[in-house]
Amino acid sequence: MRAAMTSSPVPHGSLWWEEPGLAYPTLEGELDVEVLVVGGGITGLTLAYTLAEHGALVGLLESGALAGAASGRNAGFIVASPSEPYQEMIALWGRAGARAVLETGRRTHERTRQLVASLSIACDYRASGSFRLATGDEEAADIRASIPAMKADGFPMDEVPISDAVPAHAA
Ligand SMILES: Cc1cc2nc3c(=O)[nH]c(=O)nc-3n(C[C@H](O)[C@H](O)[C@H](O)COP(=O)(O)OP(=O)(O)OC[C@H]3O[C@@H](n4cnc5c(N)ncnc54)[C@H](O)[C@@H]3O)c2cc1C
């Protein structure tokens, strides 16, 4: 990204962050850019960076700290799909739409891997798959019904018995 503003470190006040974030001066006057992105969370930053990579002159406005909202305070895993079972997604968006949503999740991980490598980001990124735990028989049946369609569409999912996945409860 072509950026002209200087930054200084500020503490985040978040338990998750060992390192201070960067504070930027308040924008004064006018900003002459091709694209102006509002919000410096993971969405805005990735969009701005990607557009800049493609040669656009990009500005980014953030009213607080970069990644100071949800992007800096989450559980730290990048979910690859919405929480709905695949069959439900198909009902909502059609087969092609549901497949596209999962493909977007897959590409998100690809992009993350690529940015982590190209920018040498020390974030302990690991691609370890997704694990979905059904909380009851009904939910298990819904998820199970999605397995064939997911496999057919290139997103393999296997069912494992609860005893293989979660340690037995202590009495
Ligand atoms: C407690 C918690 C746990 C989560 N856990 C996970 C998880 O494990 N895995 C997962 O994938 N997702 C998780 N999420 C969701 C995930 O963090 C968010 O979906 C993601 O960070 C959203 O990113 P964003 O850039 O769209 O929004 P944000 O990170 O919220 O960024 C938006 C930014 O826009 C700025 N802004 C807003 N309005 C303006 C304005 N008018 N002018 C200038 N700036 C403005 C805000 O200050 C903010 O910095 C979690 C969320 C929370 C809250």
The ligand as an SDF file (V2000), in Angstrom:
LIG
                    3D

 53 58  0  0  0  0  0  0  0  0999 V2000
  -15.3980  -12.0360   20.6270 C   0  0  0  0  0  0  0  0  0  0  0  0
  -15.3010  -12.3820   19.1370 C   0  0  0  0  0  0  0  0  0  0  0  0
  -14.7720  -13.5890   18.7610 C   0  0  0  0  0  0  0  0  0  0  0  0
  -14.6940  -13.9180   17.3930 C   0  0  0  0  0  0  0  0  0  0  0  0
  -14.0790  -15.0860   17.0240 N   0  0  0  0  0  0  0  0  0  0  0  0
  -13.9020  -15.3530   15.7190 C   0  0  0  0  0  0  0  0  0  0  0  0
  -13.1420  -16.4570   15.3070 C   0  0  0  0  0  0  0  0  0  0  0  0
  -12.5640  -17.1790   16.0950 O   0  0  0  0  0  0  0  0  0  0  0  0
  -13.0510  -16.7180   13.9770 N   0  0  0  0  0  0  0  0  0  0  0  0
  -13.6020  -15.9050   13.0540 C   0  0  0  0  0  0  0  0  0  0  0  0
  -13.4400  -16.1780   11.8520 O   0  0  0  0  0  0  0  0  0  0  0  0
  -14.2980  -14.8070   13.4010 N   0  0  0  0  0  0  0  0  0  0  0  0
  -14.4450  -14.5090   14.7080 C   0  0  0  0  0  0  0  0  0  0  0  0
  -15.0990  -13.3760   15.0720 N   0  0  0  0  0  0  0  0  0  0  0  0
  -15.6010  -12.5170   14.0090 C   0  0  0  0  0  0  0  0  0  0  0  0
  -14.4450  -11.7270   13.3750 C   0  0  0  0  0  0  0  0  0  0  0  0
  -13.5710  -11.2190   14.3600 O   0  0  0  0  0  0  0  0  0  0  0  0
  -15.0710  -10.6110   12.5530 C   0  0  0  0  0  0  0  0  0  0  0  0
  -15.9720  -11.1680   11.6080 O   0  0  0  0  0  0  0  0  0  0  0  0
  -14.0250   -9.8420   11.7870 C   0  0  0  0  0  0  0  0  0  0  0  0
  -12.9660   -9.4240   12.6160 O   0  0  0  0  0  0  0  0  0  0  0  0
  -14.7020   -8.6460   11.1430 C   0  0  0  0  0  0  0  0  0  0  0  0
  -13.6960   -7.8830   10.5550 O   0  0  0  0  0  0  0  0  0  0  0  0
  -14.0690   -6.4910    9.9580 P   0  0  0  0  0  0  0  0  0  0  0  0
  -12.8130   -5.9050    9.4160 O   0  0  0  0  0  0  0  0  0  0  0  0
  -15.2140   -6.6420    9.0170 O   0  0  0  0  0  0  0  0  0  0  0  0
  -14.6400   -5.6600   11.1910 O   0  0  0  0  0  0  0  0  0  0  0  0
  -13.8490   -5.0000   12.4410 P   0  0  0  0  0  0  0  0  0  0  0  0
  -12.6510   -5.7810   12.8590 O   0  0  0  0  0  0  0  0  0  0  0  0
  -14.8840   -4.7040   13.4550 O   0  0  0  0  0  0  0  0  0  0  0  0
  -13.2980   -3.6590   11.8230 O   0  0  0  0  0  0  0  0  0  0  0  0
  -14.1430   -2.6030   11.4560 C   0  0  0  0  0  0  0  0  0  0  0  0
  -13.3520   -1.3340   11.6930 C   0  0  0  0  0  0  0  0  0  0  0  0
  -14.0580   -0.2620   11.1040 O   0  0  0  0  0  0  0  0  0  0  0  0
  -13.8920    0.8830   11.9310 C   0  0  0  0  0  0  0  0  0  0  0  0
  -14.9690    1.7830   11.6030 N   0  0  0  0  0  0  0  0  0  0  0  0
  -16.2940    1.5440   11.6950 C   0  0  0  0  0  0  0  0  0  0  0  0
  -16.9800    2.5900   11.2600 N   0  0  0  0  0  0  0  0  0  0  0  0
  -16.0630    3.5180   10.8660 C   0  0  0  0  0  0  0  0  0  0  0  0
  -16.1640    4.8060   10.3250 C   0  0  0  0  0  0  0  0  0  0  0  0
  -17.3550    5.3820   10.0730 N   0  0  0  0  0  0  0  0  0  0  0  0
  -15.0310    5.4600   10.0370 N   0  0  0  0  0  0  0  0  0  0  0  0
  -13.8240    4.8960   10.2800 C   0  0  0  0  0  0  0  0  0  0  0  0
  -13.6670    3.6630   10.7960 N   0  0  0  0  0  0  0  0  0  0  0  0
  -14.7860    3.0020   11.0910 C   0  0  0  0  0  0  0  0  0  0  0  0
  -13.9300    0.3160   13.3310 C   0  0  0  0  0  0  0  0  0  0  0  0
  -13.2800    1.1740   14.2510 O   0  0  0  0  0  0  0  0  0  0  0  0
  -13.1810   -1.0070   13.1690 C   0  0  0  0  0  0  0  0  0  0  0  0
  -11.8010   -0.8970   13.4670 O   0  0  0  0  0  0  0  0  0  0  0  0
  -15.1880  -13.0170   16.4220 C   0  0  0  0  0  0  0  0  0  0  0  0
  -15.7230  -11.7950   16.8140 C   0  0  0  0  0  0  0  0  0  0  0  0
  -15.7640  -11.4640   18.1570 C   0  0  0  0  0  0  0  0  0  0  0  0
  -16.3070  -10.1140   18.5560 C   0  0  0  0  0  0  0  0  0  0  0  0
  1  2  1  0
  2  3  1  0
  2 52  2  0
  3  4  2  0
  4  5  1  0
  4 50  1  0
  5  6  2  0
  6  7  1  0
  6 13  1  0
  7  8  2  0
  7  9  1  0
  9 10  1  0
 10 11  2  0
 10 12  1  0
 12 13  2  0
 13 14  1  0
 14 15  1  0
 14 50  1  0
 15 16  1  0
 16 17  1  0
 16 18  1  0
 18 19  1  0
 18 20  1  0
 20 21  1  0
 20 22  1  0
 22 23  1  0
 23 24  1  0
 24 25  2  0
 24 26  1  0
 24 27  1  0
 27 28  1  0
 28 29  2  0
 28 30  1  0
 28 31  1  0
 31 32  1  0
 32 33  1  0
 33 34  1  0
 33 48  1  0
 34 35  1  0
 35 36  1  0
 35 46  1  0
 36 37  1  0
 36 45  1  0
 37 38  2  0
 38 39  1  0
 39 40  1  0
 39 45  2  0
 40 41  1  0
 40 42  2  0
 42 43  1  0
 43 44  2  0
 44 45  1  0
 46 47  1  0
 46 48  1  0
 48 49  1  0
 50 51  2  0
 51 52  1  0
 52 53  1  0
M  END
$$$$
